[in-house]
Amino acid sequence: MPAIVRLVNAAFYAHHGVMQEEHAIGGRFEVDVAVGLPAERFAQAAQNDDLNQTVDYEKLYALAKRTVMENRFYLIERLAYLIATGAHELYPDALWAEVTVRKPNPPVGGTTDRAEVTFRTGG
């Protein structure tokens, strides 16, 4: 069974969405990033107390921040895809990378907590 390193609820204010108002005004976006590691690699990192043998969640945060803040997309699907594939590129020996992007209070013509998408690379 793989071990999982997670970054949960990184929050950014950015300008993504289908509506022009979303591009002009912006809104909050929340990102979760999870990377599945082979159990042996995780165990080696834990036994050796070595960051270089595991996933550096500071790098995951920087990737998510850069992707969310430096772009403007219509779809949160695009954000999830780019962050997940970027995480897998950072850690090519990872079994998979999974990203969830949430948009609180999306403009759907009614009340809802959030819209969210999840994309997973690999197995």
C-alpha positions in Angstrom: 0.0 0.0 0.0 1.4 3.4 -0.9 2.1 6.1 1.6 0.6 9.5 0.9 2.0 13.0 1.5 -0.8 15.7 1.4 -1.0 19.4 1.4 -4.5 20.4 2.4 -6.5 23.6 1.7 -3.9 25.9 0.3 -5.9 29.0 -0.4 -5.4 31.7 -3.0 -7.2 34.7 -4.3 -7.2 34.6 -8.1 -9.2 35.3 -11.3 -10.6 32.1 -12.9 -14.1 31.3 -14.1 -16.4 31.3 -17.1 -18.1 34.6 -16.2 -16.3 37.9 -17.0 -17.0 39.1 -13.5 -14.9 36.3 -12.1 -12.0 37.4 -14.2 -12.5 41.0 -13.2 -13.3 40.6 -9.5 -11.6 37.3 -8.7 -12.3 35.0 -5.8 -11.0 32.4 -3.4 -9.6 29.1 -4.6 -8.6 26.2 -2.4 -6.2 23.4 -3.4 -5.4 20.0 -2.0 -2.4 18.1 -3.4 -1.7 14.4 -2.5 1.2 12.4 -3.8 1.4 8.6 -3.5 4.8 7.2 -2.7 6.0 3.6 -2.7 5.9 2.4 0.9 9.7 1.6 0.8 10.6 5.2 -0.2 8.4 6.6 2.5 10.0 4.2 5.1 13.5 5.2 4.0 12.7 8.9 4.4 11.2 8.3 7.8 14.0 6.0 9.0 16.7 8.4 7.7 14.8 11.6 8.6 15.7 12.8 5.1 13.5 15.3 3.2 15.2 14.3 -0.1 13.7 10.9 0.1 10.1 12.0 0.3 7.8 14.7 -1.0 8.6 18.3 0.0 5.2 19.9 0.5 6.8 23.4 0.3 7.5 22.6 -3.3 3.9 21.4 -3.8 2.6 24.7 -2.3 4.9 26.7 -4.6 3.6 24.7 -7.6 0.0 25.2 -6.6 0.5 28.9 -5.9 2.3 29.5 -9.2 -0.3 27.7 -11.2 -3.3 29.4 -9.6 -1.8 32.9 -9.3 0.1 33.3 -12.6 -2.7 32.2 -14.9 -6.4 32.9 -15.8 -8.5 30.0 -16.9 -12.2 29.4 -17.4 -12.2 26.0 -15.8 -11.0 24.8 -12.4 -10.5 21.5 -14.2 -7.5 23.1 -15.9 -6.0 24.1 -12.6 -6.4 20.6 -11.2 -4.9 19.0 -14.3 -1.9 21.4 -14.4 -1.1 21.1 -10.7 -1.4 17.3 -10.7 0.7 16.8 -13.8 3.3 19.3 -12.4 3.4 17.4 -9.1 4.0 14.1 -10.9 6.8 15.8 -13.0 8.4 17.0 -9.7 8.3 13.5 -8.3 8.4 11.1 -11.4 8.9 8.0 -9.2 5.6 8.8 -7.4 2.8 6.3 -8.0 0.3 9.1 -8.6 -0.6 12.7 -7.8 -4.1 13.8 -7.0 -5.3 17.4 -6.9 -8.7 18.8 -5.7 -9.5 22.4 -6.6 -12.4 24.1 -4.8 -14.2 27.3 -5.6 -16.2 28.5 -2.6 -19.6 30.1 -3.3 -19.5 29.6 -7.1 -21.9 31.7 -9.2 -24.5 29.1 -9.9 -27.7 31.1 -9.4 -28.3 29.8 -5.9 -26.7 28.9 -2.6 -24.0 26.2 -2.5 -20.9 25.8 -0.4 -18.5 25.1 -3.2 -17.8 23.6 -6.6 -14.8 21.2 -6.7 -13.0 19.0 -9.1 -10.4 16.2 -8.6 -7.9 14.9 -11.0 -5.5 12.1 -10.5 -2.4 11.1 -12.5 -1.0 7.6 -12.7 -2.5 4.6 -10.9 
